[in-house]
Amino acid sequence: MIRWRLLLWLLAWSAALLLWQAWPASQGQVVEARWLWVEPQRLESRVGLVGRVQAVRQQIQAAPFDGVVAEVEVEPGQRVAPGQPLFRLDTAQLDVQIRQAEAEWLKARASVRVLQGWQTGPQVARARRAMFGARGALAASEAALADTRRLFERGIVARIEVDSLAQQVVAQREALQDAEQELSLVRERGRGDELRIAQMALANTHARWQAMLAQRERRVVRAPFAALVVRADNAGGGASRHLQAGQQVSQGAPLLTLVDLSQLQVLAAVQEHDLDRLREGLEVEVIIAGQPLAGQVQRVALQARDDEGQGAWYDVRVALEIPREPPTPLLRLGMTAQLTVIAHRAEQGIAVPAEALQVDEAGQAYVVYRATADRQGRKVPVTAGVAVAQGVEVVGLSAGYVRIP
């Protein structure tokens, strides 16, 4: 019995001794855990976005004039080379308009020529002859009146003949004035506004005629660059019907769309709370169908989108850097793209946990810092920067330990 008591006492004393030896070590580990080693390293702040692949350049091929589609030489989904014919329009309706425009131009040209030669034309000649006739008749009447007055003074003729000739002279003088005014008005028609109006009408009819001739030259619509043919969207936003021969089209109506696959971009949207972190020129890591690609922020919209319900979203366009060797699988329009925008990068930055930052009474941020583990901690003023994966970037700190309260 005494042996068992002695054994229990020895075990209890040993356990107490072990606990006493372990207590300072555990206490020291807790103290050491409150200090975190920090050093310069690459710091990055990233923004994740999701977008879709689209072409940088898309060009709608519209009908150059009103007419009927005579022939369609491509199909949606087909690749075309520069200069390859896409479709051809019949010019029967346009030819009628061209002839009418040419007739109007010929009439306008004839009118200008008449006005340019107006001063030697028949109307001016008639007005001039009428004036000369009135002037000659007046001269003859004045001479007859003078002779009649001399005869009246001799008593050969009666007074009534003198009065009759005098009235005739007055009437012929008025007729001469009318003839002179008529000649002046007729001459004026070939000068000033009349000629200017005719010249402008000639220029307009000629321009209209030439424009129609140019439209007829575009009856065969060709691809301006290597592209993929897709259906054009109509005014309502939906896909238009399949283009086919015999279809009546109006000038300017979208018939086909060409998509340049040599330059691709990703259209994404960013929420307003992340908008200030993005700017043009930032590097972007892109993953499309498991294929990593590089990109760059090309444009951040200044106006919010109208199709988002909650909050404000802004379009972000990211230009893709396509390698010379086509990626596998091939990129296709409309594919989903995972974007990681490098909003901030510091090659030799220092970050501390957010809880390590403290603010003194003056509003200055600081951390408790020590260069080595055997030194005392001291307050070091710092300038807080952006949030990164490691914590918060700070300026004014070197490698060492920071205390976490």
C-alpha positions in Angstrom: 0.0 0.0 0.0 2.8 2.4 0.9 4.5 1.4 -2.4 1.5 2.4 -4.4 1.2 5.7 -2.7 4.9 6.4 -3.4 4.4 5.5 -7.0 1.4 7.9 -7.4 3.3 10.7 -5.7 6.2 10.3 -8.1 3.9 10.3 -11.1 2.2 13.5 -9.9 5.5 15.3 -9.3 6.8 14.3 -12.7 3.6 15.6 -14.4 3.9 18.9 -12.6 7.5 19.3 -13.5 6.7 18.6 -17.2 3.9 21.2 -17.2 6.2 23.8 -15.5 8.9 23.2 -18.2 6.4 23.4 -21.1 4.6 26.6 -19.9 7.3 29.1 -20.7 7.9 27.5 -24.1 4.2 27.7 -25.0 4.0 31.3 -23.8 7.0 32.2 -26.0 5.4 30.6 -29.1 2.3 32.8 -28.6 4.5 35.9 -28.3 6.5 34.9 -31.4 3.2 34.3 -33.4 2.3 38.0 -32.9 5.2 39.1 -35.1 5.2 38.5 -38.9 8.2 38.7 -41.2 7.7 41.0 -44.3 10.0 41.6 -47.2 10.0 43.1 -50.7 8.2 41.0 -53.2 6.0 41.2 -56.3 2.6 42.6 -55.3 -0.4 42.6 -57.6 -4.0 43.8 -57.4 -6.3 42.0 -59.8 -9.8 42.5 -61.1 -11.7 39.5 -62.5 -14.1 39.9 -65.4 -16.0 37.8 -67.8 -16.6 38.7 -71.4 -17.1 37.4 -74.9 -14.9 37.2 -77.9 -15.7 39.6 -80.8 -14.0 41.0 -83.8 -12.3 44.4 -83.7 -13.5 45.2 -87.2 -16.9 44.5 -88.6 -18.2 46.1 -91.8 -21.8 45.9 -93.1 -22.2 45.5 -96.8 -25.3 47.4 -97.7 -27.2 47.7 -101.0 -25.6 50.6 -103.1 -29.0 51.4 -104.7 -32.6 50.3 -105.0 -32.9 47.2 -107.1 -33.2 43.4 -107.3 -30.5 41.0 -106.2 -29.3 39.3 -109.4 -26.8 36.9 -107.9 -25.4 35.8 -104.5 -21.9 34.3 -104.6 -21.3 33.6 -100.8 -23.0 32.0 -97.9 -23.0 32.9 -94.2 -20.0 31.3 -92.5 -17.8 31.4 -95.6 -14.4 33.0 -95.6 -13.7 35.4 -98.4 -10.5 37.0 -99.8 -10.0 40.7 -100.5 -11.8 41.6 -103.8 -13.9 38.5 -103.9 -17.4 39.1 -105.2 -20.2 38.9 -102.6 -23.4 39.7 -104.5 -24.6 41.5 -107.7 -27.6 43.8 -108.1 -29.7 44.2 -111.3 -29.4 47.7 -112.8 -32.7 47.9 -114.8 -34.3 50.3 -112.3 -31.2 52.3 -111.9 -30.7 52.6 -115.7 -34.0 54.4 -116.0 -33.0 56.9 -113.3 -29.7 57.4 -115.0 -31.3 58.3 -118.3 -33.7 60.7 -116.6 -30.8 62.3 -114.7 -28.8 62.7 -117.9 -31.8 64.3 -119.6 -32.2 66.8 -116.8 -28.5 67.6 -117.1 -28.7 68.2 -120.8 -31.7 70.6 -120.3 -29.8 72.5 -117.6 -26.7 72.7 -119.9 -28.8 74.1 -122.7 -30.3 76.7 -120.4 -26.8 77.9 -119.3 -25.6 78.1 -122.8 -28.6 80.2 -123.7 -28.0 82.6 -120.9 -24.3 82.7 -121.6 -25.0 83.8 -125.2 -28.0 85.9 -124.2 -26.5 89.3 -125.2 -26.3 88.2 -128.8 -29.4 86.0 -128.7 -32.7 86.5 -130.6 -34.7 88.0 -127.6 -32.1 90.8 -127.1 -32.0 91.4 -130.9 -35.8 91.7 -131.0 -35.8 94.1 -128.1 -33.0 96.1 -129.7 -34.9 96.3 -133.0 -38.1 97.4 -131.2 -36.1 100.2 -129.5 -34.5 101.3 -132.7 -37.9 101.3 -134.5 -39.4 103.4 -131.7 -36.5 105.8 -131.9 -36.8 106.2 -135.7 -40.6 106.7 -135.5 -40.1 109.4 -132.9 -37.5 111.1 -135.0 -39.8 111.1 -138.1 -42.7 112.4 -136.1 -40.6 115.2 -134.6 -39.5 116.2 -138.1 -43.1 116.2 -139.3 -44.2 118.3 -136.4 -41.5 120.9 -137.1 -42.5 121.1 -140.8 -46.2 121.4 -139.9 -45.5 124.2 -137.4 -43.7 126.2 -140.1 -46.6 125.6 -142.5 -49.1 126.6 -139.7 -47.2 129.8 -139.1 -47.6 130.6 -142.8 -51.3 129.8 -142.6 -51.1 126.9 -144.9 -52.3 124.2 -142.5 -54.9 124.2 -139.7 -54.1 124.2 -136.0 -55.6 120.8 -135.5 -52.9 119.1 -137.6 -50.2 120.6 -135.4 -51.9 119.4 -132.3 -52.4 115.9 -133.7 -48.7 115.6 -134.6 -47.8 116.9 -131.1 -49.9 114.2 -129.4 -48.3 111.6 -131.7 -44.8 112.7 -130.7 -45.7 112.4 -127.0 -47.0 108.9 -127.5 -43.9 107.8 -129.5 -41.6 109.2 -126.8 -43.4 107.0 -124.2 -43.1 104.1 -126.6 -39.4 104.7 -126.9 -39.0 104.7 -123.1 -40.9 101.4 -122.9 -38.7 99.9 -125.6 -35.5 101.0 -123.8 -36.7 99.6 -120.5 -37.7 96.3 -122.2 -34.2 96.1 -123.7 -32.6 96.7 -120.4 -34.7 94.0 -118.7 -34.1 91.5 -121.5 -30.3 92.1 -121.2 -30.4 91.7 -117.4 -31.8 88.1 -117.8 -28.5 86.9 -119.1 -26.6 88.4 -116.1 -26.5 88.1 -112.3 -28.9 85.8 -110.5 -30.5 84.3 -113.5 -27.2 83.0 -114.8 -26.1 81.9 -111.3 -29.2 79.9 -110.7 -28.9 78.2 -114.1 -25.2 77.3 -113.3 -26.1 75.8 -109.9 -28.9 73.8 -111.5 -26.4 72.5 -114.0 -24.0 71.5 -111.3 -26.7 69.7 -109.3 -28.0 67.7 -112.2 -24.5 66.8 -113.3 -23.6 65.6 -109.7 -26.8 63.6 -109.5 -26.1 62.0 -112.9 -22.5 61.1 -111.9 -23.6 59.7 -108.6 -25.9 57.3 -110.3 -23.2 56.3 -112.7 -21.0 55.6 -109.7 -23.7 53.5 -108.1 -24.0 51.4 -111.2 -20.3 50.8 -111.1 -20.9 49.3 -107.6 -23.5 46.8 -108.8 -21.0 44.0 -108.0 -20.2 44.3 -104.3 -16.8 42.9 -103.4 -15.1 42.1 -100.0 -12.7 45.0 -99.0 -10.6 42.7 -96.8 -10.3 39.0 -95.8 -13.1 38.2 -93.6 -15.8 35.8 -92.4 -19.3 36.3 -93.9 -22.2 36.5 -91.4 -25.8 37.6 -91.7 -26.4 41.3 -91.2 -28.6 42.6 -88.4 -31.8 44.4 -89.4 -33.0 47.7 -87.8 -34.9 45.9 -85.1 -31.8 44.1 -83.8 -32.6 40.6 -85.0 -31.0 38.6 -87.7 -32.1 39.5 -91.2 -33.5 36.9 -93.6 -31.2 34.9 -95.8 -30.0 36.9 -98.9 -31.1 35.3 -102.1 -31.4 36.1 -105.8 -34.6 37.9 -106.8 -34.9 39.7 -103.5 -36.0 43.4 -103.7 -33.7 45.6 -101.7 -33.6 49.3 -100.8 -30.5 51.5 -100.9 -28.6 51.3 -97.6 -30.3 48.1 -96.5 -27.8 45.8 -94.7 -27.4 42.6 -96.6 -24.2 41.0 -95.2 -21.6 41.6 -92.5 -17.9 41.0 -92.9 -16.0 40.1 -89.8 -12.2 40.4 -89.7 -10.8 37.4 -87.8 -7.2 38.7 -87.8 -7.9 41.1 -84.9 -10.0 39.9 -82.0 -11.1 41.5 -78.8 -13.1 40.7 -75.7 -16.1 42.8 -74.6 -16.7 42.6 -70.9 -18.5 44.7 -68.2 -17.2 46.0 -64.9 -19.3 47.2 -62.0 -19.0 50.8 -60.8 -17.2 50.0 -57.6 -14.3 48.5 -59.6 -14.3 51.2 -62.3 -11.6 53.4 -60.7 -9.2 50.5 -60.7 -9.2 50.1 -64.4 -7.6 52.3 -67.0 -6.4 51.9 -70.6 -3.2 50.1 -71.2 -3.4 47.7 -68.2 -2.2 44.1 -68.8 -4.8 41.4 -68.9 -4.5 37.6 -68.5 -7.1 36.0 -70.7 -8.3 32.4 -70.7 -10.5 31.2 -73.6 -11.5 27.6 -73.9 -8.6 26.7 -71.6 -6.1 28.6 -73.8 -4.1 31.3 -72.0 -3.6 34.5 -73.9 -2.3 38.0 -73.2 -4.3 41.1 -73.7 -4.5 44.8 -72.9 -7.3 47.1 -71.8 -8.1 49.1 -74.9 -11.1 51.2 -73.7 -13.2 51.7 -70.7 -16.6 53.2 -71.4 -17.5 56.6 -70.0 -21.3 55.9 -70.0 -23.0 53.1 -68.2 -24.8 50.4 -70.1 -28.6 50.5 -70.4 -29.3 46.8 -70.3 -28.2 46.1 -66.7 -30.8 46.0 -64.0 -29.0 46.3 -60.7 -26.2 48.9 -60.3 -24.2 50.5 -63.1 -22.1 48.5 -65.4 -19.5 49.8 -67.9 -18.2 48.2 -71.1 -14.5 47.2 -71.1 -12.8 46.3 -74.4 -9.7 44.2 -74.2 -7.5 43.7 -77.2 -6.1 40.2 -77.6 -2.5 39.4 -78.7 -3.0 36.5 -81.1 0.1 34.4 -81.5 1.5 33.6 -84.9 0.6 30.0 -84.5 -3.2 29.6 -84.3 -4.2 28.5 -80.8 -5.8 25.1 -80.3 -8.7 25.0 -80.2 -9.4 27.8 -82.6 -11.0 30.9 -81.2 -14.5 31.6 -82.3 -16.7 34.6 -82.1 -19.0 34.6 -79.0 -16.7 32.4 -76.9 -16.6 33.1 -73.1 -13.4 34.7 -71.9 -12.1 34.8 -68.3 -10.2 38.0 -67.8 -7.8 38.9 -65.0 -6.9 42.6 -65.2 -3.6 43.5 -63.5 -4.9 46.7 -61.9 -1.7 47.3 -59.9 1.8 45.7 -59.8 4.9 46.5 -57.7 8.0 44.4 -58.3 9.6 45.2 -55.0 6.7 46.1 -52.8 6.0 45.4 -49.1 2.6 44.3 -47.9 1.3 43.9 -44.3 -1.9 42.4 -42.9 -4.6 45.0 -42.6 -4.8 44.4 -38.8 -1.1 45.4 -38.5 -2.0 48.9 -39.6 -2.8 51.3 -36.8 -3.6 55.1 -36.7 -2.2 57.5 -34.1 -4.0 60.5 -32.7 -2.7 62.7 -35.5 -4.3 60.4 -38.1 -0.9 59.0 -39.2 -0.9 55.3 -40.1 1.9 53.3 -38.6 3.0 49.7 -37.8 5.0 48.3 -34.9 8.2 47.2 -36.5 11.5 45.6 -35.6 14.4 44.7 -38.0 15.3 41.5 -36.2 13.7 39.2 -33.7 16.0 40.2 -30.9 15.2 43.9 -31.1 12.5 45.9 -29.5 9.5 47.0 -31.6 9.0 50.6 -32.5 6.4 52.7 -34.3 7.2 53.3 -38.0 5.0 55.7 -40.0 3.8 54.2 -43.3 1.7 55.2 -46.2 -1.0 52.7 -47.0 -1.6 51.8 -50.7 -3.8 49.4 -52.5 -5.2 46.1 -51.3 -3.3 43.1 -52.6 -3.5 39.4 -52.1 -0.9 39.6 -49.3 -2.7 42.4 -47.4 -2.2 46.1 -47.9 0.8 47.6 -49.7 2.7 50.1 -47.6 5.4 52.6 -48.3 8.1 53.6 -45.8 8.9 50.1 -44.5 11.9 47.8 -45.1 12.3 44.1 -44.5 11.7 43.0 -40.9 9.0 42.0 -38.5 5.7 43.7 -37.9 3.5 43.1 -34.9 -0.1 42.0 -35.3 -2.2 43.1 -32.4 
